[in-house]
């Protein structure tokens, strides 16, 4: 992805959303990671240390909004925009 620090609200493909715990996709340059919303840790992939710390801090600050978006996506609805860092 070309967007620095881009975050989304999780997997939208049918079947995958039910298999994974609530998470967000984070990308920085060539690096990509799935971040567990509740545990605030990388589930899969890798981000450089500083960028991972920023994403994790963002998840802590917006946990309630992220969980609400997760519920919306699971219900087939469009998630709300969440402010970046």
C-alpha positions in Angstrom: 0.0 0.0 0.0 1.2 3.5 -0.7 -0.6 5.3 2.1 1.6 5.7 5.1 -0.1 4.7 8.4 -3.3 3.6 6.6 -5.7 1.7 8.8 -8.9 -0.1 8.1 -11.5 -1.8 10.2 -10.9 -5.4 9.4 -11.5 -8.1 6.8 -14.6 -7.7 4.7 -14.5 -11.0 2.8 -17.2 -13.4 3.7 -16.0 -16.2 5.8 -12.8 -14.5 7.0 -14.5 -12.1 9.3 -16.0 -14.8 11.4 -12.7 -16.8 11.6 -10.6 -14.0 13.0 -10.8 -12.1 16.3 -11.6 -8.4 16.0 -8.7 -6.8 14.2 -7.5 -4.0 12.0 -5.2 -4.1 9.0 -2.2 -1.8 9.2 0.3 -1.0 6.5 3.5 1.0 6.3 5.5 0.9 3.1 6.1 -2.7 2.2 5.1 -3.9 5.7 1.6 -5.2 6.6 0.2 -6.5 9.9 -3.1 -7.6 11.4 -3.6 -6.0 14.8 -5.8 -7.6 17.5 -8.1 -4.8 18.7 -8.7 -6.2 22.2 -5.2 -7.4 23.0 -3.4 -4.6 21.1 -0.8 -6.9 19.6 0.2 -8.0 16.1 -1.6 -11.3 15.2 0.1 -11.7 11.8 2.7 -9.8 9.7 5.2 -7.2 10.8 5.6 -3.4 11.1 8.8 -1.6 12.1 9.0 -1.0 15.9 8.1 2.7 15.9 5.2 2.3 13.5 3.9 -0.7 15.4 4.0 1.3 18.7 2.0 4.1 16.9 -0.6 1.7 15.6 -1.0 0.0 19.0 -1.4 3.4 20.7 -4.0 4.4 18.1 -5.9 1.1 18.9 -5.9 1.8 22.6 -7.2 5.3 22.0 -10.0 4.1 19.7 -10.8 0.7 21.1 -14.5 1.4 21.6 -14.9 2.9 18.1 -12.9 0.0 16.6 -15.2 -2.6 18.3 -18.3 -0.7 17.2 -17.0 -0.8 13.6 -16.2 -4.5 13.9 -19.9 -5.1 14.9 -21.1 -3.0 12.0 -18.9 -4.8 9.5 -20.1 -8.2 10.9 -23.7 -7.0 10.4 -22.9 -6.1 6.8 -22.9 -2.4 7.4 -20.4 0.3 6.5 -18.0 1.2 9.3 -17.6 4.7 10.6 -14.4 6.7 9.9 -12.0 6.9 12.8 -9.6 9.8 13.1 -5.9 9.0 12.4 -3.1 9.9 14.8 
